[in-house]
């Protein structure tokens, strides 16, 4: 299998179009056409991970965090980032990062935390904005039904639990073809009036290429009039964090003890009253202070996240517990998630869970 084959599978789980604008996801080092000898999955790509890949004959590292985040102006080995990239290139090892594409996936980082903590019926905590696009096109009335079916087959027209969603209005279009045209309707040099249907249909940005390909292939006109707009609608199936419920209420301090054990945390920083029962739990892997307001609005009794600053703890205002268990600790099971996913997709392929330590923080 090639790197492109592998990344296609990974992008079924976490399409790169779902990543945040600030992020750097995808194939960071390497070429898509390279044949893959083995895969090693890690949370961070450090030098020891590259060494492990070499030792295990793996030429593809699937990393949650991107080793290249900002621009690299030189490669002379003075920083750990430069050394990692240089060693990977020297040993023909590719690096692919998923980061916020997997954060925003309904089956990604936060879904795994919910699984580990036994949180039931989890929903997206902060749905991602601008994840819906709208196609508008104009087609002869007698060709509208066939075109819509082709667009549905390409992935357009899906909204929540509904498919084949569209809106059609009718009117009269006009055009005049010149001598170089090959019109499907009308005659060259004469203004033609055609009864047309205006078709509106929504689709995910991840489907845009397929939807437009279906439009051009199935539209009868030589010159297709269309527009694509990004809508402000939120997609409740994509976004940051999750919120759900424990099977039974539990006293806050008991939950924190349980949280510490299941998430293998060496310590928990928390604020809020721990002597109240809790049941509704919000989680957000990685830095999650921005989710405090959303967790309160969702009625969460606890927000499990990391990297909370001193003054940010005040934002819970006595309404919930904020539990900071550490950045690495919130994301550590992401490796297992990816290994399990790839193993199911390619049961006979060499896929390794990295054994290298990448957590930069130690506790005394």
Secondary structure, DSSP 8 states (H G I E B T S, - for coil): -BHHHHHHHHHHHS-GGGS-TT---EEEES-TT-B-S-EEEESS--HHHHHHHHHTT--EEEESS-S--S-----SSSSHHHHHHHHHHHTT-EEEE-HHHHHTSTTSHHHHHHHHHT-EEEEEEEEESS-EEEEEEEEEHHHHHHHHHHHHHTT-S-BTTB-S--EEEEEEEEEEB-TT---SSS-BTSEEEEEEEEEEEEE-GGGHHHHHHHHHHH--SSS--EEEEEE---EEEEEEEEEEEEEEEEEHHHHHHHHHHHTT-S--EEES-SSSEEEEEEEEEEE-GGGHHHHHHTT-SEEEEE---GGGGGGGTTSSEEEE--HHHHHTTHHHHHHHHHHHH-TTS-EEE--S--------
